[in-house]
Amino acid sequence: MKKIIIILCSLLLYAGLFAQEKVLTMNFWRIEDLYELDESKPDALPEGFQEFTYFDSFSSGSKTVVVSDSISYDSSDIDEIILSSDFFGHDCLKILFKETGTEKMASFTEANIGNNVLMEFNGIVIANANVREKISSGSLQLSIPESKNILYQIIQLFECKNEINLQMPEKLIYIKTKSAISEYDNVDKKNPTQLATNFFCAVFEKTDDSYKEYVLPDSQKRIAELVEIFRSKYQDCTIQVAETESISSLIIRKFKGKNVPMPLYFYVNNGDYGFGEQIIFVIDETGKLKIKQMTLK
């Protein structure tokens, strides 16, 4: 009988370990803007100071800053995280704190009025802002940039209320490097995945401007800027694109016809970090899908 009880207790403990919620860690760091990094003196940082490296943006890549004073949160401090829209209809992140979290935020913001602060979720920097006043309301609302990368990351990491109904793509396919590239005339002009795949192959496997065949005339300048960054900073990256466009996008495009923006998700992995964005197609005057925009910063 004792053996049975011991076995049952062990099984319950084992199951409990795997039933635990995801560990949420959120940190606020004060940025020491006036402290310049000196690579020749790796041990020159004052006590309490440390280097912090994070993914800043597609165009700038990684960024290292010196940080000091900080506060940390876990699930016991946070009541709820909500993806929502602000008064102007822009995507935003709302964080509702419990009593302990409210007290921490009030104390930290009061001590750092006028300072720049990094807000980090499990290694992902959500915001970089200047503290203007003490925050003691028990909640925090952050505007989210046009880029969807942060939103995708939040959805992957946390159980949060998703009021904007942003859906992660379910199927992604790898773009194989050094693969055969179909000439533009042989590409299915109605297939966004094939167009995106061939576009990225033209970007990475060629050095000419053949990628421009996939881009609308009024978008050439902006896409050319992104291509230059891809070719200079992301040569070793791997890319995935959505296997198909979303059903809602397909229905809208079928009913409304030309010039309806059609987003297709793609994901870039550059070793130390990855980011997901959208490539926006529209149908041009000849009835062919062409790139209008890429949501990269």
N, C-alpha and C positions, 0 to 999 in steps of 0.2 A: 504493500500500500504506500509506504514511504517513497519507494522508487517511482511509483506512478505520479505522486504529488510533485516530486523533484523534476521529473520529466515535463509535466504540465507547466510548472513555473518557468522552466528554461525556455519552453516553446513560447510562452506569453512574453517573456523578456525579449526573446529573439524577434518576435513579430513586432513588439513595441518599438524596437530600434529602427525598423524599416518603415514604421508608420509615422515617424516624426515628421513635422513640417520642415520645409526648406529653411535653412538658417539664414536669416536676414541680418545683414550688417550694413549700417549706414554711418558714414563718418563725415564730419564737417572739419575742414582744415583751414587755418588762417594762412594766407599766402604772404610770404615775406618779400614784397616787391622790390625793396631797396637793397636786398642782399643778393649780390651777384655770385654766380657759381665760378669757382676757380679750379679748373681741372688739374692744375699743377699742384694743388694742395688738397688732396682728397679728404684729409682729416681736419680741415680748417673750419668745419661747421661748429657753431657754438652749441653748448649743451641744450638739449631740447629741440634743436633744429634737425631736419632731415630732408633728403631729396625725395621727391615724389614724381614718378613718371607715369603719364597716362596718354591715351589716344586723344589727340586734340581735334583733328579734322582730317578729311581726305586729302586736302591740299597741303597741310603742314605735317601730317603724320603724328609721330610721338612728340611730346613736350615734357620737359623736366623743369620743375619749380622747387623752390625751397619753402617748406611749410613748418609751422610750429604748433601753436595752441590748437587743440582739437577736442571734439566730443564724439562719442560713439553711441550708436543706438542698436538695440536688437529688437526682436519681436515683442518683448515685454514692454517696450516703450511706445510702440506704434499700434494704433487701433485699426486703421484702415488706409489702404493706398488706392486711389481712384484715378483712372485715365478718363479725362472729361474734356469739355470745351469751356472756354472763358466767355465773357460777355460779348466779345467780338467774333466768336466762332472759331478761335484758334485752339489747337490742341494744348492741353495743359495737364499737369500732374498735381493732384491734391493729396496731401499727407495729413491724416488726422492723428494727433498724438494722444496717448494716455496721460495721466497726471504726471508720471515720472518724466515722460518725454517733453511735456509742456514746460516743466521746471528747468530741464536741461537747456532747452532752446532759449528760454527767457534769459538765463544766466549767460549763455554763450554769446548771444547777439548783443546783449547790453555791454559786455566786455569788449566787443569787437566792432562797435559802431565806427564807420569810416574805413574799415579794413575790407580787403577782398577775401572771399571765402570760396573754397572748392567744396562741392557737395558730391560725395562718392557713394555709390551703391555697389557693394561686392566687386570693387575694382573698376567700375564704370562711372566716369564723371558725368553727372546729370546736369550740373549747373556750375557756373563760375560767376559770382555776383558780388556787388558791393553792399555791405550791411549799412542800411540807412537809419534803422531804428530798432528798438527792442521788440522782439516778437514774443508775445505772451498770450496769444489768442487760442493756442492749442491746435492750430492748423497752419499749414504752409502750402501755398499755391505757386507753382513754377510754370512759366511759359516754356513750351517745347519748340525747338527750331523746326523749320520746314522739313528738314531731314527726318525720315521715319526711323532712322537707325536706333535712336535711343528708345523709342516706343517699342520696337521689336525686341530689344534687349530686355526691357522691363517685363514684357509679356512672357518671355522665356524664363526669367528668373523668379518672378513672384506671382503669388495668387492675389490678383488685384481685380477690382471691379472695372470692367472695360465698357464704359458708357459710350465710347465712340465706335465700338464694334470693329476695331481693327483686327484683321485676321492674318495670322502667320501663314505663308504659303505652305501647303502640305507636301508638295513634290518638287524637288530640285534635281537638276541633272548637271553633272560636271562637264565643263568645256575642256576637252583633252588638249594639252599643249602639243605643238608640232603636228597637229592633225591636218588632213587635207582640207583645203579651203575651197568651197564652191565659188565659182565666179558669180558676180551679182546677177547676171542674166539667167543663171540656172537656179537661183534661190526662189522658193515659194513666197511670192510677195504678200500672201495673205497669212503667212505663218509667223507670228511674232517671235516664237522661240527660235526658229531657224534663222530669222533675221538678226536677233540678238546674238546668237551663237557665232554667226559669220562675222558680225560686226566686231566682236571681241577678238576673234581669231585674226581679223585684218589689223587690229590695233597691235597685238602682241607678236604675230608671226611675220608681219611685213613692216617695212620702214617707210613705205610711200604713203600717199593719201588715198588709197583705195577704199578706206573706211568711209570716206565722204559720200560714197554712192548710197549709203544707208541713211543719210542725214538730210533733212529738209534744208533748203537754201538759207532760210532766215535763222537757222540754228547752227550753221557751220562754225561761226566764231566761238560760241560757247563750248560746243563739243570738242573743237580743236584744242581749247585750253585744257579740258579734262583729259584728252588723249595724251597731251604732252606730259601731264602729271603721271598718268598710268605708265607711260613708256620710261619715264625717268625714275620713278619711285617704286613701282609695283611689278617689275619684271619677273620676280620669283613668286608672285601670288598665284593662287588657284581661284577660279571663278565658277560659280554655279548659277544657272538661271532656272526660272520656273518652267516646268514641263509644259504647262498650258497657261493661257490667261484665265482669270477668274470667270466664273459663270456669269456673275452680274455684269462684268465688263463686256463679255461676249454678247449678252442679251441687249444691252444698251447700244452697242455698236451695230448690231443687226437691225435694230428698229430705227435708230436715228441716222445711220448712214455715215457720211464722210465727216471728217474734222472733229470726231468725238475722241477726246483723250483716252488712251488705253494703257494703263500701267502694267508693267511686267516686272516682277521682283527678281533681283539678282544679288548674289552674296559674294563678297571678296574676302579671302583669307590670306593675310600677309605674314603668317608665322606667329608673331607676338600678339596680334589682334585681328579681329574680323569685323566687318560691318556690312549691313544689308541696306540696300537702297532700291529705288525704282527707276526704270527706264520707260519714258512715256512716248508712245507711238501715236500718230494720227494718220489718217488716210489723205494722201495728197491729191492733186487735181487729176492725176492719171489713174487713181483708184488703187495705188500701192501704199502699203504701210511704210512710213519713214519715221525716224527718230525726231522727236520734237524737243525733248528735255531729259536730263538725267538729274535726279535729286541728290547731288553731291555738293558738299561745301568745302 
